[in-house]
């Protein structure tokens, strides 16, 4: 699957096939794709938590009101930011950097044949509970459910020329 196909095939998958685990090499490929994302001055202010433990997944699901898909997903990847790594002219760019990492991860998941769903964490009050569950001071930006899709939703995005302003010479 090429990049254009992956972008157009990506969906927010909320139902996963039971009993299908994801090999570590595939998880590492998704994480590598995430870490290939651009970041301000290549500081890479992120940390990733791969959660396969059913009990911890359940606790994360209850800490995030929109993460019910964790009930069927074999794993969750929590993308956390390390804002303290960015100072000076790049201070504050960590939400953009982590967002780019999340999108790379989502597209790599599709290219590998998996489905995923991005649940935003930052900014919200749920951050502190997720930090507590993960035993981290890093800022949870996104919780991503990943698994073999058990649904095929229609595309909801499309090119909208009304949202484009062309500025030409």
C-alpha positions in Angstrom: 0.0 0.0 0.0 1.5 3.4 -1.0 1.1 6.6 1.0 -1.9 7.9 -1.1 -3.7 4.6 -0.5 -3.0 4.6 3.2 -4.2 8.1 3.6 -7.5 7.3 1.8 -8.0 4.0 3.6 -7.5 5.3 7.1 -10.6 5.2 9.3 -11.3 5.6 13.0 -11.9 1.9 13.9 -13.9 1.3 17.0 -14.5 -2.5 16.7 -11.8 -5.1 16.6 -11.7 -8.8 15.8 -11.4 -10.8 19.0 -8.4 -13.0 19.6 -6.1 -11.3 17.1 -2.9 -10.2 18.6 -0.3 -7.8 17.0 3.2 -9.1 16.6 5.9 -7.0 18.4 7.7 -6.4 15.1 4.5 -4.7 13.7 4.1 -2.6 16.8 7.8 -1.6 16.5 7.2 -0.7 12.8 4.3 1.6 13.9 6.4 3.2 16.6 9.3 3.7 14.2 6.9 5.4 11.8 5.7 7.6 14.7 9.3 8.5 15.6 10.1 9.4 11.9 7.6 12.3 12.2 9.0 15.8 12.0 9.5 17.8 15.2 10.7 21.3 15.9 14.5 21.2 15.7 14.3 17.4 15.7 14.0 17.4 19.5 11.4 14.6 19.3 9.6 15.5 22.6 7.7 12.3 22.9 7.4 9.0 24.8 5.3 6.0 23.9 3.6 3.5 26.2 2.4 0.3 24.6 -0.3 -1.3 26.7 -1.2 -4.9 26.2 -2.1 -5.7 29.8 -5.9 -6.2 29.8 -6.3 -4.8 33.3 -4.4 -1.6 32.5 -6.3 -1.3 29.2 -9.5 -1.5 31.2 -8.3 1.2 33.6 -7.3 3.5 30.7 -10.7 2.9 29.0 -12.5 4.0 32.2 -10.1 7.0 32.5 -11.0 8.2 29.0 -14.8 8.7 28.4 -14.4 8.1 24.6 -12.1 5.1 24.6 -14.7 2.3 24.8 -13.0 0.6 21.8 -10.3 -0.5 24.2 -12.8 -3.2 25.3 -12.0 -5.1 22.0 -8.6 -3.7 20.9 -5.7 -5.9 21.7 -3.4 -3.0 22.5 -3.3 0.7 23.2 -0.5 3.0 22.4 -0.4 6.2 24.5 1.6 9.0 23.0 3.0 11.3 25.6 4.8 14.6 25.3 7.8 15.8 27.2 7.3 19.6 27.0 10.4 20.3 29.2 12.6 19.1 26.3 11.6 22.1 24.2 13.0 25.5 25.3 13.7 28.7 23.6 12.3 29.3 20.1 10.8 25.8 20.0 9.1 25.9 23.4 5.4 24.9 23.0 5.6 23.0 19.7 5.2 19.6 21.4 1.4 19.3 20.6 2.2 19.7 16.9 5.1 17.3 17.1 3.1 14.6 18.9 0.2 15.1 16.5 2.5 14.4 13.6 3.8 11.3 15.3 0.2 10.1 15.9 -0.7 10.5 12.3 2.4 8.6 11.1 1.5 5.8 13.5 -2.1 5.7 12.3 -1.1 5.5 8.6 1.5 2.8 9.3 -1.1 0.8 11.1 -3.3 0.9 8.0 -0.4 0.0 5.7 0.2 -3.1 7.9 -3.5 -4.1 7.7 -4.6 -2.9 11.2 -7.2 -0.5 12.3 -6.7 2.2 14.8 -8.6 5.0 16.6 -7.1 8.2 17.9 -8.6 9.4 21.2 -7.3 12.8 22.2 -6.2 13.3 25.8 -4.6 16.7 25.9 -5.9 19.2 26.8 -8.4 17.7 29.3 -8.8 16.9 32.9 -8.3 13.2 32.1 -4.5 13.7 31.8 -3.7 13.3 35.5 -5.5 10.0 35.8 -3.7 8.6 32.7 -0.4 9.9 34.0 -1.1 8.1 37.3 -2.0 4.8 35.5 1.2 5.0 33.4 3.3 6.2 36.3 4.7 9.1 34.2 5.1 12.9 34.4 4.9 13.1 30.6 1.8 14.7 29.2 -0.6 12.2 27.5 -1.5 13.7 24.1 -3.3 10.7 22.6 -4.5 7.2 23.4 -4.6 5.0 20.3 -6.5 1.7 20.1 -5.0 -0.7 17.6 -6.2 -4.1 16.3 -7.5 -6.1 13.4 -10.6 -4.2 12.3 -14.0 -5.7 12.7 -15.8 -2.9 10.8 -15.3 -1.0 7.6 -16.8 2.5 8.0 -17.3 4.7 5.0 -14.9 7.6 4.5 -15.9 10.8 6.1 -13.2 13.1 4.8 -13.1 14.5 1.3 -11.5 17.3 -0.7 -13.5 20.5 -0.3 -12.4 23.2 -2.7 -14.4 25.8 -0.6 -11.8 25.4 2.1 -8.9 26.4 -0.2 -7.7 29.8 -1.0 -5.3 29.9 -4.0 -2.7 32.8 -3.8 -1.0 32.9 -7.1 1.3 35.4 -8.8 
